[in-house]
Amino acid sequence: ATAERNLRPFSPELIEQVRAARQNKIANKTKERERERRGEILRVTRKRWRKGLTPHLLSTLSEKQKREELIVQRSIAEVGYVGLLKKRKGWKLKEPKPNVEGKYWSVEDAEWIGKEEREAAKKALLAIQEENERRRESSSVGD
């Protein structure tokens, strides 16, 4: 009786029911991710938070690398500090928005950046680096 049943084809109703279930699962997971991105804490979120690193990674990574790996693993964010870490680690992130009025979307800063802002940021970075270098030289001279 079992062999006979195994040889019979699936009914079209059953195949349609399975297709609908798969589509619903995808839709529900998508909605779940959206809710999670908005800040809602779900069962899946808590599960991800409880996950740790594998023993192999725990034994080979430095403390800083472990901390960064956990941040990347536990968050679904793709902007700001988490986005920067994920980008460094080679994660496939969503395509940034295209240029609008000469500005592009910065994943790291989570804002639109134009040419003027980039130049200002470069100048500020250079000023900070020069000041740090000056302080290092003055502190080494004083020793």
N, CA and C atoms as a LAMMPS dump frame, in Angstrom:
ITEM: TIMESTEP
0
ITEM: NUMBER OF ATOMS
429
ITEM: BOX BOUNDS ff ff ff
-5.0000000000000000e+02 5.0000000000000000e+02
-5.0000000000000000e+02 5.0000000000000000e+02
-5.0000000000000000e+02 5.0000000000000000e+02
ITEM: ATOMS id mol type element x y z
1 1 1 N 0.826 -1.198 0
2 1 2 C 0 0 0
3 1 3 C 0.865 1.254 0
4 2 1 N 1.972 1.222 0.754
5 2 2 C 2.845 2.391 0.82
6 2 3 C 3.578 2.6 -0.499
7 3 1 N 4.007 1.521 -1.134
8 3 2 C 4.712 1.626 -2.409
9 3 3 C 3.802 2.211 -3.476
10 4 1 N 2.537 1.801 -3.452
11 4 2 C 1.569 2.339 -4.416
12 4 3 C 1.399 3.832 -4.219
13 5 1 N 1.269 4.222 -2.962
14 5 2 C 1.053 5.639 -2.657
15 5 3 C 2.268 6.477 -3.057
16 6 1 N 3.467 5.929 -2.883
17 6 2 C 4.686 6.647 -3.256
18 6 3 C 4.783 6.881 -4.76
19 7 1 N 4.203 5.996 -5.541
20 7 2 C 4.275 6.11 -6.998
21 7 3 C 3.239 7.068 -7.576
22 8 1 N 2.197 7.339 -6.811
23 8 2 C 1.158 8.251 -7.299
24 8 3 C 1.689 9.683 -7.345
25 9 1 N 1.303 10.476 -8.364
26 9 2 C 1.747 11.882 -8.418
27 9 3 C 1.018 12.716 -7.363
28 10 1 N 1.63 13.852 -7.042
29 10 2 C 0.995 14.757 -6.085
30 10 3 C -0.218 15.396 -6.731
31 11 1 N -1.225 15.638 -5.918
32 11 2 C -2.433 16.261 -6.46
33 11 3 C -2.144 17.742 -6.729
34 12 1 N -2.782 18.317 -7.744
35 12 2 C -2.573 19.746 -8.055
36 12 3 C -2.939 20.653 -6.871
37 13 1 N -3.942 20.243 -6.075
38 13 2 C -4.339 21.048 -4.919
39 13 3 C -3.204 21.116 -3.892
40 14 1 N -2.568 19.959 -3.688
41 14 2 C -1.47 19.918 -2.716
42 14 3 C -0.281 20.764 -3.201
43 15 1 N 0.032 20.66 -4.482
44 15 2 C 1.14 21.454 -5.052
45 15 3 C 0.838 22.943 -4.909
46 16 1 N -0.392 23.334 -5.18
47 16 2 C -0.782 24.743 -5.053
48 16 3 C -0.698 25.205 -3.599
49 17 1 N -1.084 24.335 -2.68
50 17 2 C -1.024 24.664 -1.255
51 17 3 C 0.428 24.871 -0.812
52 18 1 N 1.332 24.037 -1.297
53 18 2 C 2.752 24.174 -0.95
54 18 3 C 3.319 25.474 -1.521
55 19 1 N 2.965 25.784 -2.766
56 19 2 C 3.426 27.048 -3.382
57 19 3 C 2.96 28.257 -2.568
58 20 1 N 1.696 28.241 -2.189
59 20 2 C 1.136 29.36 -1.417
60 20 3 C 1.84 29.479 -0.068
61 21 1 N 2.126 28.34 0.554
62 21 2 C 2.8 28.364 1.856
63 21 3 C 4.198 28.966 1.723
64 22 1 N 4.911 28.606 0.669
65 22 2 C 6.26 29.161 0.464
66 22 3 C 6.207 30.661 0.227
67 23 1 N 5.234 31.103 -0.583
68 23 2 C 5.096 32.541 -0.831
69 23 3 C 4.762 33.281 0.458
70 24 1 N 3.879 32.706 1.27
71 24 2 C 3.525 33.337 2.543
72 24 3 C 4.731 33.411 3.469
73 25 1 N 5.538 32.36 3.472
74 25 2 C 6.714 32.35 4.335
75 25 3 C 7.66 33.484 3.946
76 26 1 N 7.904 33.646 2.652
77 26 2 C 8.788 34.712 2.175
78 26 3 C 8.222 36.076 2.557
79 27 1 N 6.92 36.258 2.336
80 27 2 C 6.276 37.541 2.674
81 27 3 C 6.364 37.811 4.17
82 28 1 N 6.119 36.779 4.986
83 28 2 C 6.172 36.958 6.435
84 28 3 C 7.582 37.275 6.916
85 29 1 N 8.583 36.61 6.358
86 29 2 C 9.976 36.886 6.746
87 29 3 C 10.36 38.308 6.365
88 30 1 N 9.889 38.76 5.198
89 30 2 C 10.172 40.13 4.758
90 30 3 C 9.544 41.13 5.72
91 31 1 N 8.291 40.9 6.093
92 31 2 C 7.617 41.789 7.049
93 31 3 C 8.342 41.781 8.392
94 32 1 N 8.787 40.592 8.805
95 32 2 C 9.501 40.449 10.068
96 32 3 C 10.779 41.279 10.064
97 33 1 N 11.527 41.215 8.968
98 33 2 C 12.762 42.001 8.855
99 33 3 C 12.479 43.496 8.891
100 34 1 N 11.411 43.913 8.226
101 34 2 C 11.04 45.327 8.234
102 34 3 C 10.705 45.783 9.653
103 35 1 N 9.944 44.97 10.368
104 35 2 C 9.605 45.313 11.754
105 35 3 C 10.877 45.402 12.595
106 36 1 N 11.789 44.492 12.345
107 36 2 C 13.045 44.471 13.089
108 36 3 C 13.875 45.725 12.789
109 37 1 N 13.889 46.133 11.522
110 37 2 C 14.646 47.334 11.134
111 37 3 C 14.085 48.592 11.789
112 38 1 N 12.771 48.594 12.018
113 38 2 C 12.146 49.751 12.669
114 38 3 C 12.419 49.793 14.161
115 39 1 N 13.052 48.73 14.692
116 39 2 C 13.424 48.751 16.098
117 39 3 C 12.636 47.809 16.975
118 40 1 N 11.684 47.1 16.402
119 40 2 C 10.902 46.157 17.192
120 40 3 C 11.777 44.951 17.537
121 41 1 N 11.7 44.506 18.776
122 41 2 C 12.51 43.361 19.204
123 41 3 C 11.638 42.114 19.148
124 42 1 N 12.009 41.21 18.256
125 42 2 C 11.245 39.99 18.025
126 42 3 C 11.997 38.786 18.581
127 43 1 N 11.349 37.619 18.519
128 43 2 C 11.982 36.403 18.99
129 43 3 C 13.27 36.122 18.199
130 44 1 N 13.224 36.37 16.902
131 44 2 C 14.393 36.139 16.049
132 44 3 C 15.539 37.07 16.454
133 45 1 N 15.193 38.305 16.803
134 45 2 C 16.204 39.276 17.226
135 45 3 C 16.919 38.771 18.472
136 46 1 N 16.142 38.323 19.424
137 46 2 C 16.735 37.811 20.67
138 46 3 C 17.588 36.588 20.414
139 47 1 N 17.138 35.72 19.53
140 47 2 C 17.931 34.53 19.191
141 47 3 C 19.283 34.94 18.614
142 48 1 N 19.27 35.916 17.699
143 48 2 C 20.51 36.384 17.075
144 48 3 C 21.436 37.002 18.112
145 49 1 N 20.862 37.724 19.063
146 49 2 C 21.679 38.345 20.107
147 49 3 C 22.377 37.303 20.968
148 50 1 N 21.683 36.192 21.214
149 50 2 C 22.259 35.152 22.074
150 50 3 C 23.337 34.34 21.373
151 51 1 N 23.332 34.374 20.06
152 51 2 C 24.326 33.596 19.322
153 51 3 C 25.715 34.13 19.613
154 52 1 N 26.66 33.238 19.734
155 52 2 C 28.04 33.651 19.942
156 52 3 C 28.881 33.296 18.738
157 53 1 N 30.16 33.494 18.879
158 53 2 C 31.082 33.144 17.803
159 53 3 C 31.461 31.671 17.917
160 54 1 N 31.896 31.108 16.817
161 54 2 C 32.31 29.707 16.824
162 54 3 C 33.622 29.582 17.602
163 55 1 N 33.893 28.405 18.154
164 55 2 C 35.135 28.219 18.924
165 55 3 C 36.388 28.56 18.122
166 56 1 N 36.359 28.243 16.837
167 56 2 C 37.514 28.542 15.991
168 56 3 C 37.791 30.047 15.969
169 57 1 N 36.733 30.849 15.787
170 57 2 C 36.914 32.305 15.768
171 57 3 C 37.333 32.82 17.144
172 58 1 N 36.738 32.272 18.2
173 58 2 C 37.082 32.72 19.546
174 58 3 C 38.564 32.514 19.844
175 59 1 N 39.126 31.446 19.321
176 59 2 C 40.535 31.157 19.614
177 59 3 C 41.491 31.941 18.736
178 60 1 N 41.052 32.378 17.564
179 60 2 C 41.982 33.038 16.637
180 60 3 C 41.888 34.56 16.613
181 61 1 N 40.739 35.131 16.969
182 61 2 C 40.561 36.579 16.857
183 61 3 C 41.04 37.321 18.105
184 62 1 N 41.467 38.578 17.892
185 62 2 C 41.815 39.432 19.028
186 62 3 C 40.52 39.933 19.674
187 63 1 N 40.641 40.573 20.823
188 63 2 C 39.449 41.064 21.533
189 63 3 C 38.681 42.075 20.682
190 64 1 N 39.408 42.976 20.025
191 64 2 C 38.756 43.988 19.185
192 64 3 C 38.02 43.316 18.027
193 65 1 N 38.671 42.335 17.398
194 65 2 C 38.05 41.632 16.276
195 65 3 C 36.817 40.854 16.723
196 66 1 N 36.889 40.261 17.91
197 66 2 C 35.729 39.525 18.441
198 66 3 C 34.551 40.476 18.648
199 67 1 N 34.846 41.632 19.239
200 67 2 C 33.795 42.622 19.499
201 67 3 C 33.157 43.071 18.182
202 68 1 N 34 43.367 17.183
203 68 2 C 33.482 43.808 15.885
204 68 3 C 32.669 42.706 15.218
205 69 1 N 33.146 41.484 15.3
206 69 2 C 32.452 40.352 14.684
207 69 3 C 31.067 40.167 15.303
208 70 1 N 30.963 40.302 16.623
209 70 2 C 29.67 40.18 17.287
210 70 3 C 28.733 41.312 16.89
211 71 1 N 29.27 42.523 16.769
212 71 2 C 28.448 43.666 16.361
213 71 3 C 27.868 43.413 14.978
214 72 1 N 28.713 42.967 14.065
215 72 2 C 28.29 42.713 12.694
216 72 3 C 27.274 41.578 12.645
217 73 1 N 27.539 40.532 13.385
218 73 2 C 26.684 39.344 13.363
219 73 3 C 25.31 39.606 13.965
220 74 1 N 25.243 40.421 14.992
221 74 2 C 23.996 40.578 15.744
222 74 3 C 23.097 41.69 15.239
223 75 1 N 23.576 42.523 14.333
224 75 2 C 22.77 43.651 13.898
225 75 3 C 22.363 43.497 12.442
226 76 1 N 21.158 43.949 12.116
227 76 2 C 20.715 43.895 10.729
228 76 3 C 20.93 45.24 10.034
229 77 1 N 21.453 46.219 10.769
230 77 2 C 21.656 47.545 10.201
231 77 3 C 22.695 47.503 9.078
232 78 1 N 22.584 48.443 8.158
233 78 2 C 23.538 48.539 7.06
234 78 3 C 24.102 49.945 6.927
235 79 1 N 23.885 50.789 7.923
236 79 2 C 24.402 52.15 7.885
237 79 3 C 25.171 52.434 9.167
238 80 1 N 25.857 53.549 9.181
239 80 2 C 26.594 53.949 10.369
240 80 3 C 27.767 53.038 10.648
241 81 1 N 28.072 52.852 11.931
242 81 2 C 29.226 52.057 12.349
243 81 3 C 29.09 50.606 11.906
244 82 1 N 27.887 50.047 12.044
245 82 2 C 27.664 48.65 11.654
246 82 3 C 27.869 48.496 10.148
247 83 1 N 27.365 49.456 9.375
248 83 2 C 27.553 49.422 7.926
249 83 3 C 29.022 49.493 7.552
250 84 1 N 29.753 50.329 8.265
251 84 2 C 31.196 50.463 8.017
252 84 3 C 31.903 49.14 8.288
253 85 1 N 31.581 48.5 9.418
254 85 2 C 32.199 47.217 9.748
255 85 3 C 31.841 46.146 8.722
256 86 1 N 30.57 46.104 8.346
257 86 2 C 30.142 45.102 7.375
258 86 3 C 30.823 45.315 6.027
259 87 1 N 30.99 46.58 5.65
260 87 2 C 31.658 46.888 4.386
261 87 3 C 33.119 46.432 4.442
262 88 1 N 33.79 46.694 5.563
263 88 2 C 35.187 46.267 5.735
264 88 3 C 35.324 44.752 5.65
265 89 1 N 34.334 44.051 6.197
266 89 2 C 34.402 42.589 6.225
267 89 3 C 33.927 41.96 4.926
268 90 1 N 33.489 42.8 3.981
269 90 2 C 33.109 42.282 2.668
270 90 3 C 31.682 41.779 2.566
271 91 1 N 30.82 42.212 3.473
272 91 2 C 29.42 41.803 3.399
273 91 3 C 28.773 42.445 2.181
274 92 1 N 27.826 41.752 1.592
275 92 2 C 27.091 42.295 0.46
276 92 3 C 25.959 43.154 1.022
277 93 1 N 26.075 44.465 0.849
278 93 2 C 25.066 45.388 1.368
279 93 3 C 24.166 45.849 0.233
280 94 1 N 23.038 46.426 0.593
281 94 2 C 22.127 46.956 -0.412
282 94 3 C 22.854 48.031 -1.223
283 95 1 N 22.456 48.153 -2.477
284 95 2 C 23.05 49.189 -3.317
285 95 3 C 22.67 50.561 -2.764
286 96 1 N 23.656 51.451 -2.621
287 96 2 C 23.306 52.797 -2.151
288 96 3 C 22.461 53.521 -3.196
289 97 1 N 21.741 54.502 -2.717
290 97 2 C 20.878 55.263 -3.616
291 97 3 C 21.737 55.993 -4.643
292 98 1 N 21.22 56.214 -5.837
293 98 2 C 22.017 56.89 -6.869
294 98 3 C 22.237 58.365 -6.539
295 99 1 N 23.116 58.989 -7.3
296 99 2 C 23.402 60.41 -7.097
297 99 3 C 22.146 61.242 -7.322
298 100 1 N 21.964 62.214 -6.468
299 100 2 C 20.858 63.147 -6.607
300 100 3 C 21.432 64.539 -6.433
301 101 1 N 21.272 65.369 -7.425
302 101 2 C 21.763 66.753 -7.387
303 101 3 C 23.23 66.823 -7.003
304 102 1 N 24.051 65.924 -7.552
305 102 2 C 25.49 65.96 -7.303
306 102 3 C 25.913 65.385 -5.964
307 103 1 N 24.985 64.822 -5.216
308 103 2 C 25.322 64.225 -3.924
309 103 3 C 25.113 62.725 -4.001
310 104 1 N 25.846 61.98 -3.191
311 104 2 C 25.647 60.542 -3.142
312 104 3 C 25.354 60.128 -1.712
313 105 1 N 24.749 58.947 -1.553
314 105 2 C 24.351 58.441 -0.245
315 105 3 C 25.536 57.734 0.386
316 106 1 N 25.962 58.212 1.549
317 106 2 C 27.067 57.592 2.266
318 106 3 C 26.511 56.554 3.236
319 107 1 N 26.896 55.295 3.026
320 107 2 C 26.417 54.217 3.892
321 107 3 C 26.966 54.393 5.3
322 108 1 N 28.244 54.79 5.406
323 108 2 C 28.87 54.929 6.718
324 108 3 C 28.238 56.04 7.544
325 109 1 N 27.947 57.172 6.884
326 109 2 C 27.42 58.329 7.606
327 109 3 C 25.895 58.379 7.631
328 110 1 N 25.261 57.572 6.786
329 110 2 C 23.798 57.54 6.667
330 110 3 C 23.239 58.914 6.339
331 111 1 N 23.879 59.574 5.365
332 111 2 C 23.39 60.874 4.924
333 111 3 C 23.88 61.164 3.511
334 112 1 N 23.279 62.197 2.892
335 112 2 C 23.7 62.612 1.557
336 112 3 C 24.956 63.455 1.681
337 113 1 N 25.943 63.175 0.851
338 113 2 C 27.196 63.911 0.91
339 113 3 C 27.485 64.484 -0.475
340 114 1 N 27.758 65.778 -0.504
341 114 2 C 28.11 66.44 -1.753
342 114 3 C 29.596 66.726 -1.799
343 115 1 N 30.034 67.339 -2.893
344 115 2 C 31.456 67.622 -3.087
345 115 3 C 31.983 68.559 -1.992
346 116 1 N 31.178 69.576 -1.637
347 116 2 C 31.619 70.532 -0.612
348 116 3 C 31.805 69.836 0.737
349 117 1 N 30.857 68.972 1.085
350 117 2 C 30.953 68.262 2.366
351 117 3 C 32.18 67.357 2.401
352 118 1 N 32.459 66.689 1.257
353 118 2 C 33.627 65.806 1.195
354 118 3 C 34.913 66.597 1.377
355 119 1 N 34.992 67.762 0.715
356 119 2 C 36.184 68.613 0.836
357 119 3 C 36.341 69.103 2.279
358 120 1 N 35.232 69.523 2.879
359 120 2 C 35.273 69.999 4.27
360 120 3 C 35.708 68.877 5.208
361 121 1 N 35.212 67.671 4.972
362 121 2 C 35.594 66.533 5.816
363 121 3 C 37.08 66.22 5.663
364 122 1 N 37.591 66.291 4.431
365 122 2 C 39.019 66.037 4.198
366 122 3 C 39.872 67.082 4.911
367 123 1 N 39.456 68.362 4.827
368 123 2 C 40.208 69.435 5.497
369 123 3 C 40.204 69.237 7.006
370 124 1 N 39.045 68.887 7.555
371 124 2 C 38.939 68.665 8.999
372 124 3 C 39.82 67.492 9.421
373 125 1 N 39.835 66.436 8.646
374 125 2 C 40.668 65.275 8.949
375 125 3 C 42.15 65.651 8.914
376 126 1 N 42.544 66.4 7.9
377 126 2 C 43.947 66.843 7.819
378 126 3 C 44.321 67.713 9.016
379 127 1 N 43.415 68.619 9.409
380 127 2 C 43.686 69.491 10.549
381 127 3 C 43.863 68.665 11.829
382 128 1 N 43.017 67.661 12.003
383 128 2 C 43.118 66.799 13.186
384 128 3 C 44.423 66.019 13.172
385 129 1 N 44.783 65.485 12.011
386 129 2 C 46.028 64.725 11.904
387 129 3 C 47.249 65.599 12.187
388 130 1 N 47.235 66.833 11.665
389 130 2 C 48.351 67.76 11.911
390 130 3 C 48.449 68.111 13.393
391 131 1 N 47.298 68.356 14.024
392 131 2 C 47.28 68.69 15.446
393 131 3 C 47.796 67.514 16.278
394 132 1 N 47.376 66.295 15.928
395 132 2 C 47.864 65.108 16.642
396 132 3 C 49.38 64.966 16.49
397 133 1 N 49.857 65.175 15.293
398 133 2 C 51.296 65.075 15.039
399 133 3 C 52.051 66.135 15.845
400 134 1 N 51.509 67.363 15.869
401 134 2 C 52.146 68.442 16.634
402 134 3 C 52.203 68.087 18.114
403 135 1 N 51.114 67.53 18.638
404 135 2 C 51.076 67.158 20.053
405 135 3 C 52.041 66.016 20.362
406 136 1 N 52.154 65.069 19.429
407 136 2 C 53.103 63.962 19.634
408 136 3 C 54.532 64.502 19.706
409 137 1 N 54.846 65.409 18.79
410 137 2 C 56.201 65.995 18.757
411 137 3 C 56.467 66.788 20.019
412 138 1 N 55.496 67.587 20.461
413 138 2 C 55.722 68.401 21.662
414 138 3 C 55.821 67.541 22.915
415 139 1 N 55.075 66.426 22.97
416 139 2 C 55.164 65.562 24.147
417 139 3 C 56.469 64.768 24.151
418 140 1 N 56.98 64.405 22.983
419 140 2 C 58.256 63.667 22.939
420 140 3 C 59.438 64.597 23.236
421 141 1 N 59.315 65.875 22.91
422 141 2 C 60.357 66.848 23.188
423 141 3 C 60.433 67.126 24.694
424 142 1 N 59.275 67.151 25.335
425 142 2 C 59.183 67.44 26.761
426 142 3 C 59.688 66.311 27.639
427 143 1 N 59.804 65.082 27.114
428 143 2 C 60.221 63.931 27.922
429 143 3 C 61.666 63.95 28.244
